[in-house]
């Protein structure tokens, strides 16, 4: 019997199966489940990646109905060497200059979109330096770069380059290198990320800032019917699933796009405390107010938060132009120029407590 078994392995295999069939069945079931999850996530990530790269929610307001401002145009370089175009907008009263603010425009716009935001600041005594992000306006663009609406390390390099240029000009004039930054939408996220590594940025105004991960998770939930054809499936994914999917998407997107997408929320948590004024439209259907509140909660103090009731994304300056000018001027007067300004001139305690 022993010799026969040694010559024919089939009975031995049957003996092993008869003894371990339950474990084998469990193992095959687990393997099938793992393969199903992997294939499902691969499908989700592939669709999400297409949305991430090719679908552009109308985040940019495309402001074309304003009177442009003009100043001295210059060329400077981002921190990684890309040639960018910028423009100096100087306040007429040179003897009473209060400080310099670097303006960071929104996605699919250019440096001239600063007009609505910058003109009141210039009249109030602030110099403004505005510039085109790479791939926008008259700035250069590398071959492997394609502008997207999500703030990446490339946009941060642009903001840092603009700030370094302005700081060098101020130093050459014998003036303080403390500056303010004013960012809108994607420009606001890039400004916050840059401020985390540039201590000369003393005050920050952000309109429509957003966290990439939080926004992606919200958009994926909104477009969930694309991912799964069974309604019961896509309506019952827990919140943790969408967060994990957003994290997984970033792991695939970053090497494909040759850039990193730093966390704005984490940058705020780790930032050296400095004054931040966040503005958000109540009717913003793309970046909800609860997403903005997450940034406010992460921000160091002193911080201010103003929700503009009737404004959509990037529309606060259009909806409340007078209040917008008064509040942003008051913020920079207090925290950049050092003027005595009451908090109520920037935002009321009740508004700030919303966060």
C-alpha positions in Angstrom: 0.0 0.0 0.0 2.8 2.4 0.9 4.6 1.7 -2.4 1.5 2.3 -4.4 0.8 5.6 -2.7 4.4 6.6 -3.3 3.9 6.0 -7.0 0.5 7.7 -7.4 0.0 11.1 -5.8 -3.8 11.3 -6.5 -4.9 9.4 -3.4 -2.7 11.5 -1.3 -4.3 14.6 -2.7 -7.7 13.3 -2.0 -6.7 12.4 1.5 -5.4 16.0 2.1 -8.6 17.5 0.6 -10.8 15.3 2.8 -9.0 16.5 5.9 -8.6 20.2 5.0 -11.6 21.0 2.7 -13.1 23.5 5.2 -9.9 25.5 5.5 -9.5 25.4 1.7 -13.0 26.6 1.2 -12.5 29.5 3.7 -9.2 30.4 2.0 -10.7 30.5 -1.5 -13.7 32.5 -0.2 -11.4 35.0 1.4 -9.2 35.2 -1.7 -12.3 35.7 -3.9 -13.5 38.5 -1.5 -10.1 40.2 -1.6 -10.0 40.0 -5.4 -13.5 41.4 -5.6 -12.6 44.3 -3.3 -9.4 45.0 -5.3 -11.2 45.0 -8.6 -14.0 47.2 -7.2 -11.5 49.7 -5.8 -9.6 49.6 -9.1 -12.8 50.5 -10.9 -13.6 53.3 -8.4 -10.0 54.7 -8.6 -10.0 54.7 -12.4 -13.2 56.6 -12.6 -12.2 59.0 -9.8 -8.9 59.6 -11.5 -10.7 60.6 -14.7 -12.9 62.9 -12.7 -9.9 64.3 -10.8 -8.0 65.1 -14.0 -10.6 65.7 -16.7 -13.7 67.1 -15.0 -13.5 70.7 -14.1 -16.3 71.8 -11.7 -16.9 75.5 -12.5 -14.9 76.7 -9.5 -13.5 79.8 -11.3 -15.8 82.8 -11.6 -14.0 84.0 -14.7 -14.4 87.7 -13.8 -14.6 89.6 -17.1 -17.0 92.4 -16.1 -14.6 94.6 -14.2 -12.3 97.5 -14.9 -8.8 96.1 -15.0 -5.9 97.7 -13.2 -2.5 98.2 -14.7 1.0 98.5 -13.3 4.6 97.7 -13.8 5.0 94.2 -15.2 8.0 92.1 -14.4 9.4 88.6 -14.8 10.5 86.5 -11.9 11.0 82.8 -11.1 9.1 80.3 -9.0 11.1 78.4 -6.4 11.7 75.6 -8.9 12.8 77.9 -11.7 9.7 78.4 -13.9 9.5 81.9 -15.4 6.4 83.8 -14.2 4.8 87.1 -15.0 3.9 89.6 -12.3 2.7 93.1 -11.8 3.3 95.8 -9.2 0.3 97.9 -8.3 1.5 100.7 -6.0 -0.6 103.0 -3.8 -0.4 106.6 -5.0 0.5 108.0 -1.6 4.1 106.5 -1.3 4.8 108.3 2.0 1.9 106.6 3.7 2.4 103.0 2.5 1.0 100.5 5.0 2.4 97.3 3.5 2.5 94.9 0.6 0.0 92.2 -0.3 0.7 89.3 -2.7 -2.4 88.3 -4.6 -2.9 84.7 -5.8 -5.6 84.3 -8.4 -8.1 81.5 -8.8 -7.9 78.6 -11.3 -8.4 79.5 -15.0 -7.9 83.2 -14.4 -4.9 85.5 -14.4 -3.2 88.3 -12.5 -5.7 90.9 -13.8 -8.5 89.3 -11.9 -7.1 91.0 -8.8 -8.9 94.2 -9.7 -12.0 93.7 -7.6 -10.0 92.7 -4.6 -7.0 94.9 -5.0 -8.4 98.3 -5.9 -9.8 99.1 -2.4 -6.5 97.9 -0.8 -4.5 100.2 -3.1 -6.7 103.2 -2.3 -6.3 102.4 1.4 -2.5 102.6 1.2 -1.4 99.1 0.4 0.9 98.0 -2.5 -0.3 94.9 -4.3 1.8 92.4 -6.2 -0.2 90.1 -8.5 1.1 87.4 -10.7 0.1 84.6 -13.2 0.5 81.0 -11.9 2.3 78.7 -14.3 0.2 77.7 -17.2 -2.0 80.8 -16.8 -1.8 84.2 -18.4 1.7 85.0 -19.7 3.6 82.7 -17.3 5.6 79.8 -18.6 4.6 76.1 -18.3 6.8 73.0 -18.2 6.0 70.0 -20.5 4.8 67.7 -17.8 2.5 70.2 -16.1 -1.2 70.6 -16.7 -3.1 73.1 -14.7 -5.8 71.6 -12.4 -8.1 73.1 -9.9 -6.4 71.4 -7.0 -3.5 73.2 -5.2 -0.3 71.3 -5.6 3.3 71.7 -4.7 3.8 73.4 -8.1 1.4 76.3 -7.2 3.1 76.5 -3.8 6.5 77.0 -5.6 4.9 79.8 -7.6 3.6 81.6 -4.5 6.9 81.1 -2.7 8.7 82.5 -5.7 6.4 85.6 -5.8 6.8 86.2 -2.1 10.6 85.8 -2.3 10.7 88.3 -5.2 8.6 90.8 -3.3 10.6 90.3 -0.1 13.8 90.9 -2.0 12.4 94.2 -3.5 11.4 95.4 0.0 14.8 94.5 1.4 16.5 96.4 -1.4 14.4 99.4 -0.5 15.3 99.1 3.2 11.7 98.2 4.2 10.3 95.5 6.3 10.0 92.1 4.5 6.7 91.3 6.3 4.0 90.8 3.7 0.4 89.8 3.4 -1.1 87.3 1.0 -4.6 87.3 -0.5 -5.7 84.1 -2.2 -8.9 83.1 -4.0 -10.1 79.5 -4.3 -7.1 77.4 -5.5 -4.9 80.4 -5.0 -6.1 80.6 -1.4 -5.1 76.9 -0.8 -1.7 77.6 -2.4 -1.3 80.7 -0.3 -2.0 78.8 2.9 0.5 76.1 2.0 3.1 78.7 1.2 2.5 80.5 4.4 3.3 77.4 6.3 7.0 77.6 5.2 7.5 81.4 4.8 7.5 83.2 8.2 7.6 86.6 6.4 3.9 86.1 5.5 2.4 87.9 8.4 -1.4 88.0 7.5 -3.5 85.9 5.2 -6.9 86.5 3.5 -8.5 83.4 1.9 -11.7 83.5 -0.1 -13.2 80.1 -1.0 -10.3 78.0 0.3 -10.8 74.3 0.4 -9.2 71.0 1.4 -8.5 68.8 -1.6 -9.3 65.5 0.3 -12.5 66.8 1.8 -13.7 68.3 -1.5 -12.8 65.1 -3.4 -14.7 63.0 -0.9 -17.8 65.3 -1.2 -17.7 65.2 -5.0 -17.3 61.4 -5.1 -20.3 61.1 -2.9 -22.3 63.4 -5.2 -21.3 61.5 -8.3 -21.6 58.0 -6.7 -24.1 56.8 -9.2 -21.2 56.7 -11.7 -19.3 54.2 -9.5 -22.0 51.7 -8.8 -25.1 50.9 -10.8 -26.8 49.4 -7.7 -28.4 52.3 -5.7 -28.4 50.3 -2.5 -24.6 50.0 -2.7 -23.6 53.6 -3.5 -26.1 55.1 -1.0 -24.8 53.0 1.9 -21.0 53.5 1.7 -19.8 54.9 5.1 -18.0 58.2 5.4 -14.7 56.3 6.1 -15.0 54.6 2.7 -15.0 57.9 0.7 -12.1 59.2 2.8 -10.1 56.1 2.1 -11.0 56.3 -1.6 -9.8 59.9 -1.7 -6.5 58.9 0.0 -6.1 56.0 -2.5 -6.8 58.3 -5.4 -4.1 60.6 -4.3 -1.6 57.8 -4.2 -2.3 57.1 -7.9 -2.7 60.7 -9.1 0.5 62.1 -7.7 3.0 60.0 -9.6 0.8 60.1 -12.8 0.7 63.9 -12.7 4.3 64.4 -11.5 3.3 66.5 -8.5 2.2 66.3 -4.9 -1.1 67.6 -3.5 -0.3 68.7 0.1 -3.0 68.8 2.7 -4.2 72.4 3.3 -5.9 71.3 6.5 -2.7 69.7 7.8 -0.7 72.8 6.9 -3.1 74.9 8.9 -2.7 72.6 11.9 1.1 72.7 11.8 1.4 76.4 10.9 3.2 78.9 13.0 0.4 81.0 14.4 -0.4 84.1 12.4 -3.7 86.0 11.6 -6.0 84.3 9.0 -9.2 85.7 7.6 -11.3 83.0 5.8 -14.3 84.1 3.7 -16.9 81.7 2.2 -20.1 82.0 0.3 -23.2 80.4 2.0 -24.6 79.4 -1.4 -21.3 77.8 -2.6 -22.6 74.5 -4.1 -19.1 73.1 -4.7 -17.3 73.8 -1.5 -19.9 73.6 1.3 -19.6 75.8 4.4 -19.1 72.7 6.6 -15.9 72.0 4.6 -14.8 75.6 5.1 -15.5 75.3 8.8 -13.0 72.3 9.0 -10.3 74.7 7.8 -11.3 77.3 10.4 -11.2 74.7 13.1 -7.7 73.7 12.0 -6.4 77.2 11.7 -4.3 78.8 14.5 -5.5 81.9 16.3 -6.1 84.8 15.7 -8.5 83.7 13.0 -11.6 85.3 11.5 -14.5 83.6 9.6 -17.1 85.4 7.5 -19.9 83.5 5.7 -21.4 85.8 3.0 -25.1 84.8 3.0 -26.1 85.1 -0.7 -22.7 84.4 -2.3 -21.7 81.5 -4.5 -18.2 80.3 -5.0 -15.8 83.2 -5.7 -18.8 85.6 -5.7 -18.5 87.2 -2.2 -16.7 90.2 -3.5 -19.6 90.7 -6.1 -22.4 90.1 -3.6 -21.1 92.3 -0.8 -18.5 94.6 -2.5 -18.6 97.4 0.1 -18.5 95.1 3.2 -15.8 93.0 1.4 -13.6 96.0 0.9 -14.1 97.3 4.5 -13.4 94.0 6.1 -10.3 93.0 4.1 -8.8 96.5 4.5 -9.4 96.4 8.3 -7.8 93.0 8.5 -4.6 94.0 6.8 -4.5 97.4 8.6 -4.7 95.5 11.9 -2.4 92.6 11.2 0.0 93.9 8.6 0.2 97.6 9.1 -0.3 97.4 12.9 -3.1 100.0 13.0 -5.5 100.0 16.0 -8.6 98.2 14.5 -11.5 96.7 16.5 -12.4 93.1 15.7 -16.0 94.2 14.8 -14.5 96.0 11.8 -13.3 92.7 10.4 -15.9 90.2 11.6 -18.2 90.0 14.6 -17.6 87.5 17.4 -20.9 85.7 16.5 -19.6 85.1 12.9 -16.3 83.8 14.1 -18.0 81.5 16.6 -19.7 79.7 13.7 -16.5 77.8 13.2 
